[in-house]
Amino acid sequence: MTETQENNNGIRAVLAIADFRNLWIGQTISQIGDGMASLALLIVINQLTGSTAALATLMVVISVPQLIFGLLAGVFVDRWDRKKIMIVSDIVRGILVLGLIFVRRPEDVWFFYLLGFFQALVGVFFDPAKSALVPVIVPRSQLLAANSLSQTTRVVTSTIGAGLAGVLVGLAGNGGLAFGLDALSFFVSALFIARLSVSAAPGLAAGGVRQTLLQLRDGLVYLFSRRLLVSVMTVFAVTMLGLGAVNVLFVPFLANILKIPTEALGMIDAAQVVGMVLGSGLVAILAARLKAPQIIVIGMVMVGLMVAAIGMVNSVWLVMLCLFFLGLFLTPVQAAASTLMQAAVSNDLRGRAGAALSTVTTTASVISMGCAGLLGDAIGIRQVFYLSGFIAVLAGLLAAVMMRDPEPGQTTQ
């Protein structure tokens, strides 16, 4: 790839595409709102109940829709107009978030669970619709840059939103202000999506329950008959079996093992955010020299090594250094995987493909998170980090084997 081609396929060129720019702006605003609401929700539940079990219940409740309905949602994403799916999803989620404002007493916390479940259920349709729509509005040569920008923006906006949440809860004394702004962000996102010029259903025939189940079966048969797609799903499922536990044990590791004060946690998270932002630039460099499967292999191995290294260190600065490099390689891995899935699947199957990947990785993550506490008590938190890092490295090596030879007629670029 020449320097001119690299510039033409970079982030600036992607943002020059009006439809992608509108989608990206809407998602940036919405994700800041999500970051605010997510942390505000945890703060308010903790204030009202003081129970870690209540927090764990919320995490399980919002994971259930993807596990139960994710695959079926993919069928409807391949059947309905994806632009309309995203608009309706945003509007409905905005209305549901407004309901969170009225929970003020410990005995009403169940309402958080109810609204959280339905918001997650509606969101199950949004993400595969967005993933399926991106290849329609972005040329294949620019998909990697588009996915890299989306991944980086998600991390940065979530961090900004989480930072604002503490301030807003402090000002209001409750989560009302954060929830109200999150609802507004959904409505703004819907307005930007409405500006997209693309508005067409992918063409999957409508039908009743039997037809829906047959279409689900046909989609899964296709996905599991393509070695490249099976490879991506397997590699990321194995990865999340390791990293899910790390997500649960990271704060206890910092607070209980390294004795780091809670006020320093934001600074530590910022190290990974900086790494992921710079990682979006690394994507262009890697793409000029390597194929997508090679980016996944190298990035996955480096992520695993950094996770294991975190378990070994005793200094906050070394933790931040490890997180920086983890973020630096994580963005190319995620962008390359998304690009592979989008490029390898036809438009009429992309909804089911995206839903299948999300369901598989969510299932693996939930299993890992469920085992985190037991493993932490049984073998120690540091040892869980070693194990998780080893599993991620194993996933990288697995990718090297499974993605070694492209299937006939299938590109891995």
N, C-alpha and C positions, 0 to 999 in steps of 0.2 A: 504494500500500500504506500503510495507516495504521500508527501507532506500535504499536497493540495487535497488529495482524497481524504486524508485524515481530518483536515479542517472542515471539509464539506460534510463529513459524517459526525462531527463533534456536537457538543451541547448547543453552541450558538446556532448551528444550522437547524437543529431540532426545534429550538424555540422560534425559529423563523416560520415554522409551519403553524398557521393560525389555529387550526383545530387542536393541535397538541398544546399550543400555548394556552388556549382557553381551558383545556382540561387540566393542565398543570397548575394554573393560577387558582382554579376552583378547588383543586385538591390541596394545595398549599394552605389555603385559608381554612378548609375543613379539618385538616390534620392538626393545625394549631388548636382548633376548638376541641378536637378529640383528646389531645394531650392535656388540655386544661380539665376537661370533664373526667378523664380517667383517674388522674391523681386526686382531684377534688372528691370524687366518689369514694376513694379509699380513705381519704382524710375524714370525711363526714361519717362513714360507717364506723371508723375507729373511734371517733368522738362520741357517737351515739351508743356504741356497744362495748368498746374496749376489748373486743374479742378477735383473736387471730382466726378462729374458726369461721367467724362471719366473713372475714376477708377471703379465706380459702373457698368458702361457699360461693361467693360472687365469681371468683375465677373459674370455678367448675361450671357454674350456670351459664356464663357467657361463652364457654367452649362447647357446650352441648349442641347448639344448633348446627355448627359446622360438622360435628360428628354424625348427627342423625340425618340432617337434611342437605348437607353439602353436595352430595352426588346428584340428588334429584334437582337441586337448584341449577346445576350445570345443564340439565336437559332444557329447562325453560330459558336459560340464557342463550342456548342455541336455537330456540324456537321464536322468542319474542324480539322486538326491537331493542337492542342493547342500550341505545341512547335513552329511550323512555324508561327502561329498567333503572338506570342510574338516577334519572331525575326523580322518579317516584320513590326510590329507595332513600334518597337524600331528604325529600320532603317528609316522608313518614318518620324517619329517624329524628328529624328536627322536632317534630311534634311529640314524639316519645320522650326525648330529652327534656322538653319543657315540663313533663310530668314529674321529673325528679325534684323540681323546685319545691314541691309541696310536702316532701318527706321531712319532718322536723322532730319526730319522737322515736325512741328506740323500738316501740311496738309497731312502727310503720316501716321498719327496714325491709320487711318482706316485699314491699312495693318496689324497692331498688332491684331486687332479684327478678321480679316480674317484668319490669320495664327493661332491665338489662338483657333478659332472655329474648324479648321480642325485638329489641334493637339489634342484637347480634343475629337474630334470624333474618331480619331484613338485610343486614349487611352481608349475609351469605350470598345474596344475589349480586350485590354491587361489585365486589372484587373480581370475580371471574368475568363479569360483563366489561369491566374496565380493561382487564388483561386481554380480552378478546378483541376489544375495539382498537387498542393501540396499533396492532399491525395493519389495520385498515387505513389509519390516518398517517402512519409513519412508514416511509420506504424501508425495505428490509435492510439496506446498508446502514440505516441510522437507528435500527432497533436497539442495538447495544448501548448507544449513547442515551436514548430515551429511557431505557430501563435503569441505567446507571443514575441518571438525574432523578428519576422517580424514587429509587431506593434511598438516595442521599437526602432528598427533600423530606421523605417520611421521617427519617431519624432526626434531622435538624428541627423540623416543625414540632415533633413530639417533645423534644427537649425544651424548646421555647414555650410550648403550651404548659408543660409540667412546671417550668419556672414561674409562669404567670399564675398557676393555680394556687400556690401557697399564698401569694400576695392577695389574690381575689378572695380566697376563703378568709384570710385575716381581716380584710376590709369589711366584708359582709357579715362575718361571724358564722357563716354557713356556706353551702355550695351553690346558693341560688344564682349569684352573679356569674360564676363559671359555667353553670348549666345553661343559663340564658344566652350567653355568648356562644356556647357550643351549638345551640339550636340555630342561632343566627348564622353561624358558619355553614351549617348544612343548607340553609336556604340560599345563601350566596353561591355555594358550590352548584346547586341546582340551576341557578341563573346562568352561570358560565357554561355548564354542560348543554343547556338549551341553545347556546350560540353555535354549537357544533354543526357543520354542514352535513355530516354523515348522519343519515337517519334511515336505516333499512334493516329489516330482519334478515338473519343469515339464511333462512329458507327451510329450516326443519319443520316438517308438517305437524300441525296441531292434532290433538287426539285425546282420548279419555285415559283412564288409569292404565289399561292394558297397553295402549300405544306408548304411553310415557315410559312404562317399565321396559318395553321392547327397545325404545330409543336409548334408554340408559344402558341396557345390556349391549346394544350395538356399539355404543361409545366405549364402554369398558373393554369389549372384545378387541376393538381397534387399538386402543391405547396399550393394552397388554400384549398385543401382537407386534408392536414396534419396539425393538430393542433399545433404541435411543431414549424413548419416552420412559420405558421401564427403568432404564439406568438412572435417569434424573430423579424419578420418584423414589427409587430404592436408596440412592445416595443421600438424599435429603431426609428420608425417614431415619436412616441409620444415624445421620448427624444429629437430628433432634432427639434421638434416644439418649445422646450424651449431653447436649447443650440445654435441654429442658431442665435438668437437675441444677445446672449452673445458674440458671435464671432465678431459681428459688433460693439457692444457698449463697448467692453472691453477697447480699447485704449482711447475713449472719457471719460470713467469712470476714468481711471488713470490720464489723462491729465487735464480734466476739473473739476472733483469732488475732487480728492485727490491731485491735483496740483503736480504730480510727473514729473520731467524733462524727456524729451525723451531719454536722454542718459542712464537712469536707466531701460528702458523697456527691454533691452536684459537680464539684470540681473534677472528681474522679470520672464521672460519666462523661464530662466534656472531653476528656482525652480520647475516648472512643469516637465521639461525634466528629472531632477534628480529623481523626484517622479516616473515617468514612467519607468526609467531604473531600479530602485529598485523594481518597481511593477512587472517586469519580473521575479524577484526572488520570489516575493510573490505568483506568479502563482503556482509554484511547491508546496509551503506550503499549499495553499488552495486546490489544486487538490488532495492532499493526504487525505484531510478530508471532502471535499464537492463535490457534483455533479455540473456540469456546470450551470444548472439553478439556483442553490443556490448562486453560485459565481456572476451570473448576478444580482440577487435580491439584495444581500448585497452591491455589488459594485455600482449599480445604485443609491441606497438610499444614500450611502456615497457621491457620486458625486453630487447629488442634494443638500445635506446638505452643502457641501463645496461651491457650487455656491451661495446659499443663504447667507452663511456666508461672502463671499466676498462683497456682497452688504451692509453688516452691518458695516464693519471695516473702520477705518480711518487711519491706519498705513500701510506703504509699507511692513513692516516686517510681519504683520499679513496677508496681501494679499499673500505674498510669502509662508507663512505657509499653507494657504488654498490651494494654487495652488500645493504645494508639495503633500498634501494628495489627492487632486483631481487626479493628475497624478498617484499616488500610486495605486488607485483603478480603474482608467480608463483602464489601461493595462489589468488586469485580465478580466474585462467586455468584452472588444473587443476580446481578445483571446478566451474566452469561447464561445462567440456568433459565431465567425468564425468556431470554432471546431464543435459546434452543427450543423451548416448548412452543413459543409463538411461531417460529419459522418452520418447525417440523409438522405442525398440525394445520389442516385446512380450516377455512373460516367457519364452516358449519359444525366443526367439532371442538373449537377452541374453548367454548364455555364448559363442556364436560371435562376437557383436559385440565383447565385451570382449577375447576372444582375438585377433581380427583387429587391433584397435587396438594391443594390446601387441606383436604380431608386426611390424606395420608400423613402429612407433616404434623397436623394438629393432633392426630391420634398418637403419634410417636411422642410428641411433646407432652401431652397429658399423662401418658404412661410414665415418662421420665420424671415429670414433676411430682406425680403420685409416689414415686419411689425415693424422691430426694431426701425427705426427712428420715426415712428408715435407713437409707444408706449412710447419711450423715451421722446418725447415732451409732450405726454398726461398725463402720470403718473409719470415720472421721471425715470432716469437711475437706481437708487438704487432699485426702485420698480420692474423694469423689471428683475433685478437679483433675487429678491425674487420670482417673478412669475416663472421664468425659473427654479430655484431650486425646487420649488414646483412641477412643471411639471415633472422634472427628478425623484423626489421621487415617484410621482404618477406612473411613468413608472415602477419603481422598484416594487411597490406594485402590479401593473398590471401583471408583470412577475411572482410574487409569486402565483397569482391566475391562470393565463393561463398555466403556466408550472408545476403546482402542481403534476399532475398525468401523467406519460408517456403513450403514445399510445401503444397498444399491439404490441409487437415485435420491439419497437423502444427504443434505448438506449439514456440516457441523461448523460452518464458518460463523 
